Amino acid sequence: MAEPAPRSGRYDSLTPVVKGDRVAGVFAEGRGGVEGMPSFSCIFLLHGTLSGARATVETWYPGEARRISGTLAFDAAGAALTLAEDHGGCPMTTGSMVGSPYALAAEAADPGEDVARWQGVALVTAERAALLAEPGPAPKRSPYLVEADVVEADVVAADIAAVEP
C-alpha cells in the first residue's frame, strides 16, 4: 500500500500548508482561563522539507531566534509531530512532544473550502488585526482577527507572522 500523500488542512491544533516538497504550519493550542484558572498556550510556527510522507521540520515562536528541530509524519489518520525539546507552555497544554509522536487527527474541510489552494499559513501577532479589502487605515468599525488566531493566507499583513512552504 502506498504511503499517504501529505496535504494541506487542519489536523487538530496544527494547520499545515503543503506545496511540493515543502511544508509550513502553525501549531496553536490553549488550556484554562476559565473561572479564575490560569491559562496556558502552546504556539509555534514550523517549516520543513518533505521526503515522502515525512518532513524534517524547524519550529519557533514568532519574534524569537531560538529554533527547535523535529519531524512531522503524515499517515492515513492525520499527522504526528515529534520535537527535540518542548516549547514553553506546551507541557501544560498538549503534553510533551519529546520522545514520542504527538498524534494529530485530520479534520474535514469546511464545505466549499479548497485547502489545495492555500498558499501559506499565518499567526496573528498583533492584539487586533483589521480585515480590509485593500491596504489602508482601518475604519472605526471593521471585522478583525485577534492575537494567536491562525489564518490560511495568500497575502500577509505586517502584524501577522507568516510561514510559506
Order of alpha helices (4+ residues) and beta strands (2+ residues): beta-beta-beta-beta-beta-beta-alpha-beta-beta-beta-beta-beta-beta
